[in-house]
Amino acid sequence: MSSPSWTLLCFLVLAFSARASPVRQDLGSSLFAHVNHAKSSRAEQSVSTAVQNITDAGMFNAANATKELKSVMAKYANADKVLAGIGLHPDTHPEQGYPKFSPPSLSNLRVSNGAPNGFSPALPDTPSFNTTTDPSESADGIIGVPPVGPEPGVTVHMPLTDYNSGSMDILYYGPMQFGSGGTSMQIDVDTGSADLWVPVDCKGCQNKMFQTSSSTTYTSSSTHKCKITYGTGQISGTLAQDSVAIGPVNIPRQTFCAAHKVSDDFDEEPSDGLLGLAFGSIAQSGAPTWFENLLEEKKLAASVFSVHLTRGKAKGSEVCFGCFDPTKTMGPVMWNPVISRTYWSIAMDGLSVNGTQSPPANLTAAVDTGTSLIYLPDSVASDFYSLIPGSAPAVQYGAGFYTFPCDTALSVSLVLGGQAYAIHPSDFNLGRTDEDSSDCVGGILALGNGFPTDLAIVGDEFLKSWYSVFDYAGRVGFAPSVNNR
């Protein structure tokens, strides 16, 4: 890091001092005390407000959570083979030809002194993210091909709508245009899968269908079938090609699954289809993803896309393709090297509760915008909840659920690459077990037998607190989100 940048970082750290923790610096763990001693009354108010947020928790909706738990189990059923490199499609490295992506400098980012809701992400007190990596500038060991400079491309913002139910933000979806006629479809954005599908000639489907008769460029193959299972639901159909666009960026012959059968689960959701943004190496279609085709054709300004997810607000979320939006952040980007160019997978050391770290876990964490909650192997979840006094398995909901006392003041963090990243208390708390109960359900669930013992799924519960940057050079970055002001 350059001397001026390091001087500026030191200044900001002093200005926004955060509690030290056994896992270096808990990025955002200053949930209940921040800024400095001169503002102790404000810190006390933050403590009170944060605890109040938990005390006022609504009712837990078991149906939403149990449905997603089943979906995650099915979605990642082959994860052990995928991460072992079995059955993958070739990686074309579409990022070749792009320069190294650099977010706006720290001096141009807005940093908050704190938040009335008691949650304030903090800047790190060390220039080292891990033993070899400067978190604000690079990630050594990233998986990718060193690029060279191309002609500048464009950037495009895809506005997302947050579909929420009870205490859960269920999914985030936005408009894409299909066919020569530009038919607008509402598409769920999912970094945990790599296939694009929309309903076409779908019998019994309740959601909007892509009317292929309105497109002069649509082609399909009756011999190339597609079938994708998502937990209790699935879609099936044939592979097709047509123009697929978001705003000014378009792929004229994008491969997707024309779904002729869609299970009832999807009819209950407001989105029409799904856009997979994981690496094309795991696409069931065997074809590059829409984003990879944009990179291959050098249509974007950078080989990244960034995601901002709101908390309980229908509008305001977005995906920024080829760009990074500093107005959605309150601090620098902290980078994590990608372990496998399959899922957006990064190293996860464990978790911490109020600054105390759980036993080392050595997990691979898949960062998944298509999943609402956080999922851990059984033993890791058990170790985590053992750090919360009064927590217990919630057997009334089935395996995987835990409760904890609603009035507990908690600072829960994921430890990634030696740094602790805080989760907002209202995102961790899924609500009371019943109207008069003092027990609430935790938003970190355990995955049962048959699931890889070294895999974690990191969903929107975490991403609502951290603006995320997915860089095809082989890294995932997190910056404190403006949601936490």
N, C-alpha and C positions, 0 to 999 in steps of 0.2 A: 504494500500500500504506500502511496506517495506521502511525503512528509506533511503537506497541507491537509490531505484527507485525514491522516492520523490525528493531526492537531484538532481538526473539526470534530472528529469522532470523540476524542477525549473531552472536549468542551461539552458536547451534548450529553455524554455519560454523566459528567458532573452536574449538569443542569437537571437531568432527569434520573437521579440516582435510584437504583432499584436494589431490593434485597438480594444479597448473595445467597447461593444455594449450593448443596454438595455437587450439583451437576453444572459447574461453572456458573453461568448466568441464566436465570429462568426468564426467558423472553416473554414478558407479559405476566409474570407471577406477582408483580406488584399490584395485585388485585385489591389489597386491603390496606396498603400503606405505600405512598409514593411521594415524589417530588423532593421534600426535605423537611427538616425539623420545624422550620418556620411555618409550615403548612400542616402541622399535626392535627389541627381541628378539622381540616378538610379531609385528611386521611381517615380520621375517626368517622366522619360522615360517610366516607366511601365504604368503610367496613359495615356500618349500619345499613346502608343502601343495598350492598351486595347480599348481606344476610337476608334482608327483607325480600329481595328478588327471589330467593330460594323459598322463604317461608310462604310467599304468596303463590307458590306453584299451583297450576291447575291440576286437572285429573289426568292420569296416565291412560292413553289409548292403547290398549294391548293389541288390538287388531292390526294397527299400522305397523307396530314393531315386530310382531310375530310373522307377519307377511314378509317384511323385509329380511328377517333372519333366514327364512326359508329361501328367499331369492338369492341372498349372498352365498349360501351353501351351494346352490346350484351353479351360480355364476362362476365361482372359483373352484368347482369340483375337480378340474384338471390342472389346478395351479402348480402342483408339485412337478408335473411333467413339463408344463410351460416354462417354469423357472429353471428346469434342468436342461432346457433347449431341445426338448423332444417334440417333433411334429410341427416345427415352426416353418413359416414361409420365409424366403430370402429377404434380408433387410437391404433395401436399395439405397439407403443413406441419402434421402432427398435433400438434406441440409447442405450437401456439398455445393460450394460456390457462394455460400453466405458468409459474411464476416462474423466475428465473435459478437454476440449480443451484449450490449452494455446498457442497463437501465439508467435513467436520469441520475445525476450525482446526488449524494446525500444532502448537499446544501440546497438542492431544489425540492426536496421532499418536506412535507409538512409533518412536524412532530408535535404530538399533543402532550400537555402537562398532566393530563389525567382525565377522568370521565366521571360524570355524575352517577353512573351506574356502578362505579367502583372497579372498573376493569381498565387498566392502562398498560398496553404493551410497552416494554422497556427496551432500550438499546443495550447491546452487549458491552461488558466491561473489559473485554479482551479482543485483540485484533485477530485471534486465531479461532477458527470455527471448529477445526479438529487439528491433528498434529501436522497436517500438510496443507491446509486450506485456509485462505482468507475468505470469510463468509460473504463479505460485501462486494467482492470483486470476481472471484473465480472458484472453481471446484476442481482440484487436481484429480486425475484419474477418471474424468468423465468419459463416457462411452460415445464415440462419434468420430467423424472424419474431420480433421482440421480444415476449415473452409478458407476460401479466398474471396475477395470482394466482388459482388455482382453489381449490376445496375440496380438502382433503388426501385423497390416495388411500392405497393399500396398497403394501407392498413384498413381494417374493417371492424366495426363494432357490431356485435350481435346482441341486441337487448333480450334479456331473459325475464320470464315471469316466474315468480316463486309460488308454487302450489303447496300450501301448508294446511295441515289438519291437526288441531289440538296443539301439542307442544312440538310437533315435528314439521320441519320443512321437507316435504315429501320428494319433490323433484323441481328442476329448473328447466324451462323450455323456451324456445324462441323460434322466429320465422326463418324458413329456408324456401327458396323458389325452385320448383321442379318443372322441367320440360320447356319446350319452345314458347309456350304460352305463359310461363312464369307463375304457375300455380303455387300459391303460398300455403305451406304446411307448417304446423306447429311441432317442433322437434325437440325431444328430450336430449340434453347434452351429457355425454357419459364418457369420462376418461378411463373407465374400467373395462371397456370393451372396444372393439375395432370395426364393427359392421354398421352400415347405414341401411335402414329399412323404412318403408312407408306402405300403408295398405293400398293394394291395387286389385280391383275386381274381387273384393273381399266379402264373402257371403256372411251376413249377420253382423258385420262390423258397425258399431255405433258412431265411431269417430269419422272425421273427414277422410275421404279417399282421394288419391291422385287419379284423376280422370285422364287416362292415357290418350283418349281420343282428342284431347285438346292440344296434344303435342305432336308435331310432325317429325320429331327426332327420336322418339321412343323406340327401343328395340328390346326384345327379351328372348330367352332361350328356354324352350320347354324341356330340354334335356339336362340343364344345369339347375339342380334344386338347391334350396337353402332352408335350413331349419335351425332356429336359435332358441334355447331354453333359458328362461329367467325364473328360477324358483318354481312357483306354482303355476306360472304361465309360460306360453311359448308362441312363436310365430313360425309360419312355414310358407314357402312359395317358390318362386323361380328367380334366378339372377337376371337383372335387366341393366340397361344403360340408357342414360339420358343426361340432359343438361341439369346441373345442380349448382345453385348460386346462393350467396348471401350478399345482398347489396351489389357492389360493383365487381365482386370476384366470382368467377364462374369456371366450372370444369365441364366442358361440352359433352364428354362421354364418361360420366362417373358410373362405376359399377355399384349397384345396390340390390338389396333383396326386395322384390315386389311381393309383398306378403298377401297371400290369398286367404290365409286363415290366421286369425289373431284370437288368442284366448280372452275370456271375459275380463281378466285382470286388467288388461290394457284399456278396455272400454270404460272402466271406472276412472280413468285418468284423463286430464284435459289435453294431453299431448297426442299428436297423431302418429308419430314415429320416433325413431331414435338415431342419433348421430354418434357413432363410436369414435373417440379421439385417442385411444391407446395406439400402440405401434401396430402397423399392418401385419407384422409377423404373426399375430394371433387372430387375424380376421378369418372367419369361417368361409368367407367368399373367396379367399385366396388373393384378393386384389388390394392395391394400395388404398388407404383411407382418403377421404376428400381432402383433408389437410395436407397429407403427404403429396397428393397430386398438385396442390397449390404450390408447394415448395419445389417439386420437380420442374414445374413450368415457370418458376421464379416470378410468381405473381404477387408475392408479399414482400414487405420491406425487411422483415427479419424472420428467422426460422423458429419463431416462438408463438405461443398463444397464451394469454393471461386470463384468469377467471376471478371475477368479483361476485360473491354471493351475499345477498341481503339476509337479514334475520327477521322472519315473520312479516315481511313487507312484500306485497305482490310485485311492485315495480322497483327498479334500481339495479338489479343484477345484470351482468353482461359477460360476454366473452370478447376479448380483444385479439383478433387474429393478426399476427405480424406486428404486435405492438404491446406496450406496457403503459398503463394509465396511472401516473403518479397521483392524480387527484383521488384515487381510491385507497391510498396508502398513508401511513403515518411514520414511516421509517425505512431503513435500507432493506434491500433484498438479501436474505441469507440463503446460500446455495447448498444443495445436497446432490451428490453425484448419483446418477441412475445406475442401478445394479444390473438390470437386465432390460434390453430394448424389447420388451413385451408389454407388460403393464408399466405404468409410471411408478417404478419400484425403487425405494430408497432404504437406507439402513436406519433401523429403529433400535435404540439401546434399551428402552424400557419406558417407564412412566414415573412421575413424581406426584406426591400429594403434600401440599404445604411445605415444599422444599425438601422432603425426604424421598429419596429415590427407591423404587422397588428393585428387587434383585435383577442383575443384568439379564437381558432377554435375548439379545442377538437376533432380532427379527428382520425380515424383509417386509416393508410396509408398502402396500399398493395404494396410491393416492387416487381416490375414486369419487368424482363429482356425481356419479349415478347412484351413490349409496348415501343414506342420510346419517347413519350413526358410525360408531367405531367398533370394530370387532377384533378380538384377541384370542389366541389359543387358551384353552381351559386353565392351564397352570398359571399363565401370565395374568389372566383376569383375576384368578384367586389371590395371587400375590398382591395385585393392585388394590383390591377391595379390603385386604387385610390391613392396609394402611389407613382405612377410614373407620374410626370407632363406631360400633353399632351397626355396621353393614352386615348383610346376610343374603344368601341365595333366595331369590323370589320364586319358590317352587310353584306357586299358584299360577304362574305364567309359563311354566315349562323350563327346560334346561336353558341356561345362558343368561338369565336375568338376575340382577342383584338390586337390593334396596339399601338405602342409607337414611339416617335421620335428616328430615327436611331442614331443620334449623342449624345444620352444620355449616360453618364457614369454610369453604373449600377453595383451594387453588390447585387445580388439576392440570398437569402438563404432560405432553408427549416429549420424550427425550430422543432427539434425532441428531446423529452425528456429534454427540457430546453436548448439545444445547437443549434446554428445556423450553418448549413452546406451549404457552398457556391456552387452555380452552375456557371460553366464557362460561361462568356458572349457570346461566340460563340455558345454555346448549347442552351441558352435561346432565342437567336435571330434566327428566322426562315427565315429571308430575307425580302427584300423590297416588297411593294405591287405592284410596277411596276418600270420600269427602271429609271424613272425620279423622283420617289417619295422620300420624306424625312421620310416617315413612314415605320416602319418595323413591322412584325408580331411576337408576343410573343409566346414562347414555352410552356406557361402554359395556358391550355384551361379550359373552364367551361363546366360542365355536366348539362344537362337540367332537366326538370321535370320528375319525376319517378325514378330518380337516388337517392340512399341514400344520405341524407344531411350531413352525418358524415363520408363519405368515400372519400379518396384521392387515386389516382393511381400514383405511383412514378416509372417512367420508365427510359430508358437509358439516357435521357437528364441529369438526376442527377447522374446515376451510372458511366458515363464516367469520372466524377471527383472524384469518391470514389470507391476504391477497396472494394468489398462487400463480407462478410463472412456469410454464412447461416448455423447456428449451430442447429442441431436437439435437443440439450438440451433446446432449446426454446429462441433463441436470434439471432439478426442480427447485425453484426458489420460492421463499415465503417472505412477505413483508407485512408488518402489522396493518390490519384493515381499518378503514375509517368507521366501520361498524362499531368500533370500541371507543369512540369519542364520548 
